[in-house]
Amino acid sequence: MVKKLLLLLLLLALAVYLALAVGLLSRPSQEARCETVEINFEGDTARRFIDRAEVMRLLRSRGLDPHGQRLCDIDVQLIEDALRSHPLLQECECYRDAAGRVLIDLQQRTPVLHVLNREGQEFYVDSRAKPFDVPPGQAVRLPVVTGDVPRSEADSILHGLVAYLCEKGPWADSISQATILPGGGLEIALQSEDFLVYLGKTQDVSRKMQLFDKFYRRALRQIGTDKYSRIDLEFNNQVICTLKDKPGVDIHSMRPAPPPGPAPATGQKTAASASPAQDKSKKAATGSPGSTAAPTKKP
């Protein structure tokens, strides 16, 4: 028993020794100097506003260029803080490897919307709905937002629209312009369509665009996309369409059909079978549940 215990302790000591030896051998020498700085960009490289040269210029201006510095003297936290302060960078991670290199992983801010607000300000909004400026000469083709969008409130006003665009929901790639109206409502224009879509408040964009997609597929293609000038989805399960060629609106119900009720007992008459004429009249007035109701014109 004692021999087994001694053998176990010996094996444990050997394992600890090997772990420490491997750690010491893999650790670069305290006098080793940085010969290489490797910069990696993550995300969408097609819309890159900053390059390696710009990163190195920023580090040199702060006295943080790692080249030729002893690895033990390089403060990776200071490098990360300096790069995160750049208006075009969203995330940064800096570290040293066993080969003596300094590696910097960067994530650029991804522009999602181009804002031209009522105050004459121009800026971009990124994937977190945060406003930022793009360097002069850098043109980006994005949906344009106009109207009441103060820069200080852009993240709260445009958060729902940005989330919808980043999720790539139906019609996300077709939005060409959005307008924030004085009351805070969101109105969008779609490519290749000659009508405006009004969504109301900007927080619930995804659900309302899902409703629009359902209405478009189930009804609008049959009615004709050139019949209306404006489609209003502000209210739940109801679509109000402004007629283009004459005054008035059409109202379409998008409520789901109710579940079928239990079958009547044999020989028992239902209200419908007892009064077929009344049931037929009721159907003509209301339309069948679950389908798009016939348009109701209002003067």
Steps between C-alpha positions, in 0.01 A plus 500: 500500500785738588678418175185581298463831681864592435464406134189716469677798659797450267276499192321813621827682557621397153180635340539836677865520396415432133223763503732762643777409258271526199370839622848638548626373166201638310529843667707745296817630658468817708755661268323388179385789286199541277592452136149463354166671556215309339171688451184304417168656398179312574158539340405674175820591315310645203418810708835554669572862593825437687808300396820372655690822425238706688522265801879528514485882467268515799729278710809704409324826590434356849850355538361146492664351190610149614776460237839452665357517852573233760198271519487534877475881464210502253173596673228331294226669707625846401504394134141376524382819672668718237345312209153487656507879514507513119152601374500233228594204721249306706705227670872430550703217655881509528723216622847347470571144388780253574678594177552856626241662272249765600158425351215750474147386410272786393130528427396805302168671552259380232287779347133412459321832436598839357322780687426847361291657774283810511774702674733451203722246679643207305628183664485122488344251742674169573365152579444603865304812391787725614575811287847559358674698226667347197819666368452736202521329165365170632165444325274220625181393325240462778132574567459871575310626806358853504278701734499539878809302602716704740847348521473472879182288466590295192563179693155500666310617191667269247567194716198305367576575135870414543414169667262412216760579234769299679262204534446510122124469539264498200531823298813607693703515179223697325491799738646799318396785731342552841348816646439578866190719502442783754284277719770234519345264245709305250423511128703300249535487123571174319697449183283433192177582689295817449350521850620592848476268801416661835588298812418741781737499798848375421544234769306214336635506146561126460148386592333766285715417198403136546137614489569704186666201334195285577264768367709545185503128419139424592320807372699783345636302207143401409355848557781676312806672641422820307160556664624664821728791585547414869466184710451555873592218741492702822216297652510130586354258244362782288634653181367841388576582138466846349357493149717660235255617234206612717437609861438236762663194652463124494519314831621139503475272802795267561359323805563123508203266460352374831538127576203285383236432766377154603277315258128514594328188629303291252161648433586828674462812289759775518417868466633489144289197397193634676524830312700460177387831360618684809839320487546583133427866571748503788777353280439756230534780754811386684698275267630158595720491814873471450508633147556852373169677513361665192618864490268742678512845350467804724413840354 
